[in-house]
Amino acid sequence: MNIKNLDSEIIRNITPLTENITRVVYTFGKEKPSYSILITEEFKQKNQMEDVCYELKDDYIQFKNKKGEIILKEIGHSLTEKKVYKYFVDSKAVAKVKQTANGEVSYLDNIKKEFTGKAYEGKLTFEITEEGIYGLGQHEEGVYNYNGKKEYLYQNNMKIAIPFLISSRNYGILIDTETAMIFDSEEGKMTFTLDTTNDLSYYIITGENFEEIIKSLRTLTGRAAMLPRWAYGYIQSKERYNSSEDLINTVSKFREANIPLDCIVQDWYTWEEGLWGEKKVDKERYPDIKNLTDTLHENHVKLMVSIWPNMAGEGTNIREFREKGMLLPNANTYDAYMEEARKVYWKQCEEEWFSHGVDAWWCDNAEPFSDPDWNGETKRSEELRYNLVVEQSKTSMDWTRLNSYGLLHSKGIYENWRKINSEKRVVNLTRSSYISGQRYGTISWSGDISAKWSTLKKQIVEGIKFSMSGMPYWTLDIGAFFTKNIEPWFWNGDYDNGVEDLGYRELYVRWIQYGTFLPIFRSHGTDTPREPWNFGSPGEIFYDTIIKFINLRYYLIPYIYSIAADMYQNNTTMLRSLMFDFAEDENVKELGYSFMFGKALLVCPVTEPMYYEVNSVRLSDSDKTRYTYLPKGAKWYDFWTNASYSGGQTLTCKATLDTMPLFVKAGSIIPVSEPITYANEKSGEVSEILIYSGADGQFTLYNDEGDNYSYENGNFAAINLVYKENQKTLTFENVLGKFKYQENFKIRIIGDSESARVLEFRYKGEEVTISVK
């Protein structure tokens, strides 16, 4: 429906795409297509449906859910003209070098700008109630509910802007833009201010619950790619391993100590001195990449390597980009917005690392313009930080696309990898992503955070919000990146003595307990070593607890891998706000420090010190417990003791250093593994299927080859399991897919009786119901 605003030349186009997705566009001329990187081909071809999901009034739009209830009003919009400039290099530009938090950066001073035309600052305003407003990506301050709050959506180290929010009134708003944006909410209104745009475009998505809304969002923007099984195991990283020998020796220590491990990470400075970002290696420290990867693979460990979009010095990589005119105007960062430049970047990745067996990339500094903010002794105001980064970014990028560099960077990695290798799934750990990045095998992490208890607590909220933004894979630096406190504002950890400080060891243990239940489980940081043996020896509480939780991660690998498959096949969510499953419980609306890991496990991380303050000062009178709220509408089992509790109550839970509050929802079906030292050791077969009685339950057990793309062509085995509480039966439905399914199962029934019931069963691929009384 096209409608011209009588007070201006703005044309409003409202298009219902499905019964629960509506697109609205405001433009001064011919409507432009939705950004191709955001919206799937399926939705580009959608025809207008019957007008069932909105009502148009004279000065606002009312959006309705499937029941016909009005759940949101758009009450204002504007496009204010602004001049747009493009920056370029001429003969008067001066080449300079500066040292930054992202290494040595070359740049051109005195670059010129020219007027390129007009665009607009865009504003959208909606009327809201006292609802909960969630999402908008991952930021720093641990704000869970954005109703009454303000957030700056720009890409920065420790910030990942996602232009999507979700409401407790069961709608989502996707702002169809790539520019920087400010969200503000006060006095019953929320406003989006778009820095530079050619039009205003957004999607309203309604649903019965958060799960349904996120499924529709992924149908709109793309399904999450399957990661290889090894990516869900333990990943060891630090700043930094210094050579091939260092990497191999570290892996050998893991294997000698029988500590599970799936990946080791090579951080920066693999290049020769002075060639920051060069993808050719220093042959003295890395003499034979093929031998390195072969040795790691013989030990069943994968290699992830840090690569950068910015380059310095006179290496072959930057010279190639310069000669082909494929650098941004800052003179050191390749232009990821150019398809040909992305191909060149991939060619450089392939020449030495990928062709010799590397398994994954770590795309660091994928913003890539955080330098104006990451300096100085004190942290600036959020408004000033936003302005600094946005204005710097404008000197090198299209003003309408300031937030999407990392997305295009990931797109190039994924598409070019897929062209030459289908035996390895793309794995890309990136510091910046954007909506639709889930298509490209990306894992986002929260940047260079500092070691503080307050940071740990805020990070729990930020990870939950990132998933509520529709992005499935998120992780962080377990233990935080910075442990010390030195001059720059961002280097403000509390532990100058690192692992020698028992206070830091306690914080690290709590962090690894939390990290065990994130989509990706990765330790990383600077200032102090991160391998488990640096936190003690066998028989000591810190070391033993770290190993206990690494082993727990591997115990849960079949459960985690099946959830990952469900995310790919059915657009579900792994890291789940309690609003996904318990939205009818008013108590969870503001509860951002507990979450569901899949639909079975309620995770309640410990976020306060109980044993030591900074500098190993012992806490003598601390209570070793944590208050834990069990949501209404379910029966719950203590994971450690199998004791059962009714929902809707707050428990005082044991939280000694070797444990954390962890509960299982009744009706859960959890496949688990016997002890393994790498994720694919048993080829994905399960040792037991745990059934927590007390409610009906369903779970799809999934397996495939673990690290190729044959699953896209049906080479997988998916068995839907259905538990009926009243009948005490378990149904194995017909297996789906062409992969060889598991035949022999041990089933353990956990209930209120003192001992669990165990039975064995042989499955033949066809539907069968067995009694589990």
LOSELUM-428772 format. One record per residue (C-alpha): residue number from 0; chain; x, y, z. Coordinates in steps of 0.5 Angstrom, whole numbers, plus 500, padded with zeros to 3 digits. Layout:
BEGIN
NUM, A, X, Y, Z
...
***
This chain:
BEGIN
0, A, 500, 500, 500
1, A, 503, 507, 498
2, A, 501, 513, 501
3, A, 504, 520, 500
4, A, 504, 524, 506
5, A, 500, 531, 505
6, A, 505, 535, 509
7, A, 511, 533, 505
8, A, 514, 529, 499
9, A, 515, 523, 504
10, A, 512, 516, 501
11, A, 510, 511, 506
12, A, 509, 504, 503
13, A, 507, 498, 508
14, A, 507, 491, 506
15, A, 505, 485, 510
16, A, 510, 480, 508
17, A, 507, 474, 512
18, A, 501, 474, 517
19, A, 506, 476, 522
20, A, 512, 480, 518
21, A, 510, 487, 516
22, A, 515, 492, 512
23, A, 514, 499, 513
24, A, 518, 504, 508
25, A, 519, 512, 508
26, A, 522, 515, 502
27, A, 522, 521, 498
28, A, 522, 518, 491
29, A, 522, 511, 488
30, A, 523, 506, 494
31, A, 529, 502, 494
32, A, 530, 495, 495
33, A, 531, 492, 502
34, A, 539, 492, 503
35, A, 541, 485, 500
36, A, 546, 483, 505
37, A, 540, 483, 510
38, A, 534, 480, 507
39, A, 534, 473, 504
40, A, 532, 471, 497
41, A, 525, 468, 500
42, A, 523, 475, 503
43, A, 525, 479, 497
44, A, 520, 475, 493
45, A, 514, 476, 497
46, A, 508, 479, 495
47, A, 504, 483, 499
48, A, 498, 479, 503
49, A, 492, 481, 505
50, A, 492, 487, 510
51, A, 491, 483, 517
52, A, 497, 486, 521
53, A, 496, 493, 522
54, A, 491, 499, 522
55, A, 493, 505, 518
56, A, 490, 512, 522
57, A, 492, 519, 520
58, A, 498, 520, 524
59, A, 500, 513, 526
60, A, 500, 506, 524
61, A, 497, 501, 529
62, A, 500, 494, 529
63, A, 496, 488, 531
64, A, 498, 480, 533
65, A, 495, 474, 530
66, A, 489, 475, 535
67, A, 488, 482, 533
68, A, 490, 485, 539
69, A, 494, 492, 538
70, A, 501, 491, 541
71, A, 505, 497, 538
72, A, 504, 504, 535
73, A, 509, 508, 530
74, A, 507, 515, 532
75, A, 512, 519, 528
76, A, 518, 519, 523
77, A, 522, 524, 520
78, A, 528, 525, 514
79, A, 532, 531, 515
80, A, 536, 533, 510
81, A, 544, 533, 511
82, A, 550, 534, 506
83, A, 554, 528, 505
84, A, 562, 528, 504
85, A, 567, 522, 501
86, A, 574, 523, 503
87, A, 580, 521, 498
88, A, 587, 521, 498
89, A, 591, 526, 494
90, A, 598, 528, 493
91, A, 598, 533, 499
92, A, 596, 527, 504
93, A, 602, 525, 509
94, A, 603, 518, 511
95, A, 604, 517, 519
96, A, 604, 511, 523
97, A, 601, 511, 530
98, A, 601, 505, 536
99, A, 594, 504, 538
100, A, 590, 498, 542
101, A, 590, 495, 535
102, A, 597, 495, 534
103, A, 601, 499, 529
104, A, 597, 503, 525
105, A, 599, 507, 518
106, A, 594, 512, 516
107, A, 594, 519, 512
108, A, 594, 525, 515
109, A, 591, 531, 511
110, A, 586, 527, 507
111, A, 581, 531, 503
112, A, 573, 531, 502
113, A, 569, 532, 497
114, A, 561, 533, 497
115, A, 557, 527, 494
116, A, 550, 529, 495
117, A, 545, 529, 500
118, A, 542, 524, 505
119, A, 538, 524, 511
120, A, 538, 523, 518
121, A, 532, 519, 520
122, A, 528, 518, 526
123, A, 522, 513, 528
124, A, 518, 514, 534
125, A, 514, 508, 537
126, A, 509, 509, 543
127, A, 510, 503, 548
128, A, 507, 501, 555
129, A, 511, 499, 561
130, A, 513, 493, 557
131, A, 520, 490, 557
132, A, 525, 492, 551
133, A, 531, 487, 550
134, A, 536, 486, 545
135, A, 540, 491, 541
136, A, 546, 487, 541
137, A, 552, 487, 546
138, A, 554, 493, 549
139, A, 558, 494, 556
140, A, 554, 496, 562
141, A, 549, 490, 563
142, A, 543, 494, 561
143, A, 538, 488, 561
144, A, 531, 492, 560
145, A, 532, 498, 555
146, A, 525, 501, 557
147, A, 527, 508, 560
148, A, 534, 507, 557
149, A, 539, 510, 552
150, A, 544, 506, 548
151, A, 548, 508, 542
152, A, 549, 503, 537
153, A, 556, 503, 533
154, A, 561, 498, 532
155, A, 567, 498, 537
156, A, 571, 494, 541
157, A, 566, 491, 547
158, A, 560, 493, 543
159, A, 556, 490, 537
160, A, 551, 494, 535
161, A, 545, 489, 532
162, A, 539, 494, 530
163, A, 533, 489, 533
164, A, 529, 489, 539
165, A, 524, 484, 542
166, A, 519, 486, 547
167, A, 515, 483, 552
168, A, 509, 484, 549
169, A, 511, 479, 543
170, A, 513, 483, 538
171, A, 520, 485, 535
172, A, 523, 491, 531
173, A, 528, 490, 526
174, A, 531, 497, 523
175, A, 533, 496, 516
176, A, 539, 500, 516
177, A, 547, 499, 516
178, A, 548, 506, 519
179, A, 550, 508, 526
180, A, 544, 509, 530
181, A, 542, 512, 537
182, A, 536, 508, 541
183, A, 532, 512, 546
184, A, 526, 511, 551
185, A, 523, 515, 556
186, A, 516, 517, 558
187, A, 512, 512, 554
188, A, 516, 513, 547
189, A, 522, 510, 544
190, A, 526, 513, 538
191, A, 531, 511, 533
192, A, 535, 516, 530
193, A, 539, 514, 524
194, A, 545, 518, 523
195, A, 545, 517, 515
196, A, 540, 514, 511
197, A, 537, 515, 504
198, A, 530, 512, 507
199, A, 527, 509, 513
200, A, 525, 502, 513
201, A, 523, 497, 518
202, A, 520, 490, 520
203, A, 515, 489, 525
204, A, 515, 481, 527
205, A, 510, 479, 532
206, A, 509, 472, 535
207, A, 506, 468, 540
208, A, 513, 468, 544
209, A, 520, 470, 543
210, A, 522, 463, 540
211, A, 517, 464, 534
212, A, 519, 472, 533
213, A, 526, 470, 533
214, A, 525, 464, 528
215, A, 521, 469, 524
216, A, 527, 474, 524
217, A, 532, 468, 522
218, A, 527, 466, 516
219, A, 528, 474, 514
220, A, 535, 475, 515
221, A, 538, 468, 514
222, A, 539, 461, 518
223, A, 545, 460, 523
224, A, 550, 456, 519
225, A, 552, 449, 523
226, A, 559, 449, 526
227, A, 563, 443, 526
228, A, 563, 439, 533
229, A, 570, 441, 535
230, A, 568, 448, 536
231, A, 563, 446, 542
232, A, 569, 443, 545
233, A, 574, 447, 550
234, A, 578, 452, 546
235, A, 585, 455, 549
236, A, 587, 462, 547
237, A, 592, 467, 550
238, A, 596, 473, 548
239, A, 600, 470, 546
240, A, 603, 463, 543
241, A, 610, 465, 540
242, A, 612, 460, 535
243, A, 610, 453, 532
244, A, 614, 450, 538
245, A, 610, 454, 543
246, A, 603, 451, 540
247, A, 605, 444, 540
248, A, 608, 444, 547
249, A, 602, 447, 550
250, A, 598, 442, 546
251, A, 602, 436, 549
252, A, 602, 438, 556
253, A, 594, 438, 555
254, A, 594, 431, 552
255, A, 599, 429, 558
256, A, 595, 431, 563
257, A, 589, 428, 560
258, A, 585, 435, 560
259, A, 580, 435, 554
260, A, 582, 440, 548
261, A, 579, 441, 541
262, A, 583, 448, 539
263, A, 589, 452, 540
264, A, 589, 459, 538
265, A, 595, 463, 535
266, A, 594, 470, 537
267, A, 597, 476, 533
268, A, 605, 477, 531
269, A, 605, 471, 526
270, A, 609, 476, 521
271, A, 615, 479, 521
272, A, 617, 485, 525
273, A, 614, 491, 522
274, A, 609, 488, 518
275, A, 603, 488, 522
276, A, 597, 484, 519
277, A, 601, 481, 514
278, A, 598, 474, 513
279, A, 605, 471, 511
280, A, 609, 468, 517
281, A, 616, 469, 520
282, A, 619, 463, 518
283, A, 624, 463, 524
284, A, 618, 462, 529
285, A, 613, 458, 524
286, A, 618, 454, 519
287, A, 613, 449, 517
288, A, 606, 451, 517
289, A, 604, 444, 514
290, A, 608, 440, 520
291, A, 605, 445, 525
292, A, 598, 443, 523
293, A, 599, 436, 522
294, A, 602, 435, 529
295, A, 596, 438, 532
296, A, 591, 434, 528
297, A, 595, 428, 530
298, A, 593, 430, 537
299, A, 586, 431, 535
300, A, 587, 439, 536
301, A, 585, 444, 531
302, A, 588, 451, 530
303, A, 585, 458, 530
304, A, 589, 463, 527
305, A, 588, 471, 528
306, A, 588, 475, 522
307, A, 587, 483, 521
308, A, 583, 487, 516
309, A, 589, 493, 518
310, A, 596, 492, 515
311, A, 602, 496, 516
312, A, 609, 497, 514
313, A, 611, 494, 507
314, A, 609, 487, 507
315, A, 606, 484, 500
316, A, 599, 484, 503
317, A, 598, 491, 504
318, A, 602, 493, 497
319, A, 597, 488, 493
320, A, 591, 492, 496
321, A, 595, 499, 495
322, A, 596, 497, 488
323, A, 589, 495, 486
324, A, 586, 501, 489
325, A, 583, 496, 494
326, A, 584, 500, 501
327, A, 580, 505, 505
328, A, 582, 512, 505
329, A, 585, 511, 512
330, A, 591, 507, 507
331, A, 591, 501, 512
332, A, 585, 497, 512
333, A, 582, 493, 506
334, A, 575, 495, 503
335, A, 571, 489, 505
336, A, 565, 493, 501
337, A, 568, 491, 495
338, A, 567, 484, 493
339, A, 574, 483, 489
340, A, 577, 486, 495
341, A, 574, 480, 499
342, A, 577, 475, 494
343, A, 584, 478, 494
344, A, 583, 478, 502
345, A, 581, 471, 502
346, A, 587, 469, 497
347, A, 592, 472, 502
348, A, 589, 468, 507
349, A, 589, 461, 503
350, A, 596, 462, 500
351, A, 600, 460, 507
352, A, 595, 459, 513
353, A, 589, 455, 509
354, A, 592, 451, 504
355, A, 597, 448, 510
356, A, 591, 446, 514
357, A, 589, 452, 519
358, A, 582, 450, 521
359, A, 579, 457, 523
360, A, 580, 464, 523
361, A, 580, 469, 528
362, A, 578, 476, 525
363, A, 580, 481, 530
364, A, 579, 488, 530
365, A, 573, 487, 525
366, A, 570, 494, 527
367, A, 575, 497, 525
368, A, 575, 504, 527
369, A, 575, 504, 535
370, A, 582, 507, 535
371, A, 579, 514, 537
372, A, 576, 512, 543
373, A, 581, 507, 545
374, A, 586, 511, 548
375, A, 587, 516, 554
376, A, 587, 515, 562
377, A, 579, 516, 563
378, A, 573, 513, 559
379, A, 569, 518, 556
380, A, 562, 519, 556
381, A, 558, 515, 552
382, A, 555, 520, 547
383, A, 562, 523, 546
384, A, 565, 516, 545
385, A, 559, 515, 539
386, A, 561, 521, 536
387, A, 569, 520, 536
388, A, 568, 513, 533
389, A, 562, 515, 528
390, A, 566, 521, 525
391, A, 572, 517, 524
392, A, 569, 512, 521
393, A, 566, 517, 516
394, A, 573, 519, 513
395, A, 573, 512, 511
396, A, 566, 509, 509
397, A, 560, 510, 506
398, A, 556, 514, 512
399, A, 550, 509, 510
400, A, 554, 503, 512
401, A, 558, 505, 518
402, A, 556, 499, 522
403, A, 557, 493, 517
404, A, 564, 493, 515
405, A, 565, 486, 520
406, A, 559, 483, 516
407, A, 562, 484, 509
408, A, 569, 482, 512
409, A, 565, 475, 515
410, A, 561, 474, 508
411, A, 568, 474, 504
412, A, 571, 469, 509
413, A, 565, 465, 508
414, A, 563, 465, 501
415, A, 570, 464, 499
416, A, 572, 459, 504
417, A, 566, 455, 501
418, A, 568, 455, 494
419, A, 574, 451, 495
420, A, 573, 447, 501
421, A, 567, 443, 503
422, A, 570, 438, 508
423, A, 571, 444, 513
424, A, 566, 448, 516
425, A, 567, 455, 516
426, A, 569, 458, 523
427, A, 570, 465, 524
428, A, 571, 468, 531
429, A, 570, 476, 530
430, A, 570, 482, 534
431, A, 564, 485, 530
432, A, 558, 482, 527
433, A, 551, 485, 524
434, A, 544, 482, 523
435, A, 545, 476, 518
436, A, 552, 475, 520
437, A, 549, 468, 523
438, A, 549, 466, 515
439, A, 557, 466, 515
440, A, 559, 461, 520
441, A, 561, 467, 525
442, A, 562, 467, 533
443, A, 562, 474, 536
444, A, 566, 475, 542
445, A, 565, 481, 547
446, A, 572, 484, 546
447, A, 577, 486, 551
448, A, 574, 486, 557
449, A, 577, 487, 564
450, A, 578, 482, 570
451, A, 573, 485, 575
452, A, 567, 481, 579
453, A, 562, 487, 576
454, A, 565, 485, 569
455, A, 563, 478, 570
456, A, 556, 480, 572
457, A, 555, 485, 566
458, A, 557, 480, 561
459, A, 552, 475, 563
460, A, 547, 480, 561
461, A, 550, 482, 555
462, A, 551, 475, 552
463, A, 543, 474, 554
464, A, 541, 480, 550
465, A, 546, 478, 544
466, A, 542, 472, 543
467, A, 535, 476, 544
468, A, 538, 480, 538
469, A, 537, 474, 534
470, A, 544, 472, 534
471, A, 546, 465, 536
472, A, 553, 464, 537
473, A, 557, 469, 542
474, A, 562, 468, 547
475, A, 567, 472, 551
476, A, 574, 472, 554
477, A, 574, 467, 560
478, A, 578, 470, 565
479, A, 577, 477, 562
480, A, 582, 480, 557
481, A, 586, 485, 561
482, A, 588, 483, 569
483, A, 592, 489, 571
484, A, 590, 496, 572
485, A, 595, 501, 568
486, A, 594, 508, 565
487, A, 589, 507, 559
488, A, 582, 507, 561
489, A, 580, 500, 558
490, A, 586, 497, 562
491, A, 583, 496, 568
492, A, 583, 489, 571
493, A, 583, 489, 579
494, A, 589, 483, 579
495, A, 596, 486, 578
496, A, 599, 479, 580
497, A, 595, 475, 575
498, A, 594, 468, 577
499, A, 599, 469, 583
500, A, 593, 472, 586
501, A, 588, 467, 589
502, A, 583, 473, 588
503, A, 584, 472, 581
504, A, 584, 465, 581
505, A, 577, 465, 584
506, A, 574, 470, 579
507, A, 577, 465, 574
508, A, 574, 459, 576
509, A, 567, 462, 577
510, A, 568, 465, 570
511, A, 570, 458, 567
512, A, 564, 455, 570
513, A, 559, 461, 567
514, A, 563, 459, 560
515, A, 562, 452, 560
516, A, 554, 454, 559
517, A, 556, 459, 553
518, A, 555, 457, 546
519, A, 562, 457, 545
520, A, 567, 455, 551
521, A, 574, 459, 550
522, A, 579, 462, 555
523, A, 583, 468, 553
524, A, 587, 474, 555
525, A, 593, 478, 556
526, A, 598, 480, 563
527, A, 598, 473, 565
528, A, 597, 465, 563
529, A, 591, 462, 562
530, A, 592, 454, 561
531, A, 589, 450, 567
532, A, 596, 448, 570
533, A, 597, 455, 572
534, A, 592, 455, 577
535, A, 594, 450, 581
536, A, 596, 442, 581
537, A, 592, 436, 581
538, A, 589, 436, 588
539, A, 588, 443, 589
540, A, 581, 446, 589
541, A, 582, 451, 583
542, A, 585, 447, 578
543, A, 581, 441, 580
544, A, 575, 445, 579
545, A, 577, 448, 572
546, A, 578, 441, 570
547, A, 571, 439, 573
548, A, 568, 444, 569
549, A, 572, 442, 562
550, A, 570, 435, 563
551, A, 562, 437, 564
552, A, 563, 441, 558
553, A, 565, 434, 554
554, A, 560, 430, 558
555, A, 554, 435, 555
556, A, 557, 435, 548
557, A, 551, 431, 545
558, A, 546, 435, 548
559, A, 550, 441, 545
560, A, 551, 439, 538
561, A, 544, 437, 538
562, A, 541, 444, 540
563, A, 546, 447, 535
564, A, 543, 443, 529
565, A, 536, 445, 532
566, A, 538, 452, 531
567, A, 540, 451, 524
568, A, 534, 447, 522
569, A, 529, 450, 526
570, A, 532, 457, 528
571, A, 531, 456, 535
572, A, 536, 459, 540
573, A, 541, 456, 545
574, A, 543, 461, 550
575, A, 536, 463, 552
576, A, 533, 469, 556
577, A, 528, 466, 561
578, A, 523, 470, 557
579, A, 524, 465, 552
580, A, 521, 460, 556
581, A, 517, 463, 562
582, A, 515, 470, 560
583, A, 508, 469, 564
584, A, 512, 469, 570
585, A, 513, 476, 572
586, A, 519, 475, 576
587, A, 523, 474, 570
588, A, 522, 480, 566
589, A, 528, 483, 570
590, A, 532, 477, 571
591, A, 538, 478, 567
592, A, 543, 474, 571
593, A, 540, 467, 570
594, A, 539, 463, 563
595, A, 537, 457, 560
596, A, 542, 453, 556
597, A, 538, 450, 551
598, A, 531, 448, 554
599, A, 533, 444, 559
600, A, 539, 447, 564
601, A, 538, 453, 568
602, A, 544, 456, 569
603, A, 546, 461, 575
604, A, 553, 463, 575
605, A, 556, 466, 582
606, A, 558, 473, 581
607, A, 561, 475, 588
608, A, 567, 473, 591
609, A, 567, 468, 597
610, A, 574, 466, 599
611, A, 579, 472, 597
612, A, 579, 479, 595
613, A, 585, 482, 591
614, A, 592, 481, 593
615, A, 590, 474, 596
616, A, 586, 477, 602
617, A, 582, 472, 605
618, A, 574, 473, 606
619, A, 573, 470, 613
620, A, 565, 471, 614
621, A, 563, 470, 607
622, A, 556, 466, 606
623, A, 558, 460, 600
624, A, 551, 461, 598
625, A, 547, 464, 592
626, A, 540, 466, 592
627, A, 537, 462, 586
628, A, 530, 463, 583
629, A, 526, 457, 580
630, A, 521, 460, 574
631, A, 514, 458, 575
632, A, 510, 453, 571
633, A, 516, 447, 572
634, A, 519, 442, 577
635, A, 526, 443, 577
636, A, 532, 438, 579
637, A, 538, 440, 582
638, A, 543, 438, 577
639, A, 548, 435, 582
640, A, 544, 432, 587
641, A, 537, 430, 583
642, A, 533, 433, 589
643, A, 527, 436, 586
644, A, 523, 443, 587
645, A, 517, 446, 585
646, A, 518, 453, 581
647, A, 516, 460, 583
648, A, 521, 460, 589
649, A, 527, 463, 591
650, A, 532, 458, 594
651, A, 539, 459, 598
652, A, 543, 454, 594
653, A, 550, 452, 596
654, A, 556, 455, 592
655, A, 562, 453, 594
656, A, 568, 454, 589
657, A, 567, 447, 586
658, A, 560, 448, 584
659, A, 555, 453, 582
660, A, 547, 453, 582
661, A, 545, 449, 576
662, A, 538, 446, 575
663, A, 534, 441, 570
664, A, 527, 442, 568
665, A, 523, 436, 569
666, A, 521, 433, 562
667, A, 528, 434, 560
668, A, 531, 429, 555
669, A, 539, 430, 555
670, A, 544, 426, 551
671, A, 551, 425, 554
672, A, 558, 423, 553
673, A, 562, 418, 557
674, A, 569, 422, 558
675, A, 572, 424, 552
676, A, 578, 428, 551
677, A, 576, 431, 544
678, A, 569, 433, 542
679, A, 569, 428, 536
680, A, 573, 422, 540
681, A, 566, 418, 540
682, A, 564, 420, 533
683, A, 558, 424, 536
684, A, 555, 417, 539
685, A, 552, 418, 546
686, A, 553, 414, 552
687, A, 547, 415, 556
688, A, 540, 419, 555
689, A, 538, 422, 561
690, A, 530, 423, 562
691, A, 528, 428, 568
692, A, 521, 425, 570
693, A, 515, 430, 572
694, A, 513, 433, 566
695, A, 512, 431, 558
696, A, 518, 432, 554
697, A, 521, 432, 547
698, A, 528, 432, 544
699, A, 531, 431, 537
700, A, 538, 427, 538
701, A, 542, 429, 532
702, A, 549, 427, 529
703, A, 553, 427, 523
704, A, 560, 427, 520
705, A, 562, 433, 525
706, A, 566, 437, 520
707, A, 563, 438, 513
708, A, 557, 440, 509
709, A, 554, 434, 507
710, A, 549, 435, 512
711, A, 546, 440, 507
712, A, 544, 434, 503
713, A, 541, 430, 508
714, A, 547, 426, 511
715, A, 545, 427, 518
716, A, 541, 422, 523
717, A, 536, 426, 527
718, A, 531, 422, 532
719, A, 526, 425, 535
720, A, 525, 423, 542
721, A, 518, 424, 546
722, A, 517, 422, 553
723, A, 510, 422, 556
724, A, 510, 423, 564
725, A, 503, 419, 565
726, A, 504, 413, 561
727, A, 512, 413, 563
728, A, 514, 412, 556
729, A, 519, 414, 551
730, A, 518, 414, 544
731, A, 523, 414, 539
732, A, 520, 416, 532
733, A, 523, 414, 525
734, A, 530, 417, 524
735, A, 531, 422, 519
736, A, 537, 423, 514
737, A, 542, 419, 511
738, A, 547, 418, 516
739, A, 548, 412, 520
740, A, 544, 412, 526
741, A, 546, 410, 533
742, A, 543, 403, 535
743, A, 544, 401, 542
744, A, 542, 406, 548
745, A, 542, 406, 555
746, A, 537, 410, 558
747, A, 537, 413, 565
748, A, 530, 416, 568
749, A, 531, 421, 574
750, A, 525, 422, 579
751, A, 524, 423, 586
752, A, 526, 416, 588
753, A, 533, 415, 591
754, A, 536, 412, 585
755, A, 535, 413, 578
756, A, 532, 407, 574
757, A, 537, 405, 568
758, A, 535, 401, 562
759, A, 538, 399, 555
760, A, 535, 399, 548
761, A, 536, 397, 541
762, A, 534, 402, 536
763, A, 532, 400, 529
764, A, 531, 406, 526
765, A, 523, 406, 526
766, A, 518, 409, 531
767, A, 518, 405, 537
768, A, 515, 406, 544
769, A, 518, 403, 550
770, A, 516, 403, 557
771, A, 521, 406, 562
772, A, 517, 405, 569
***
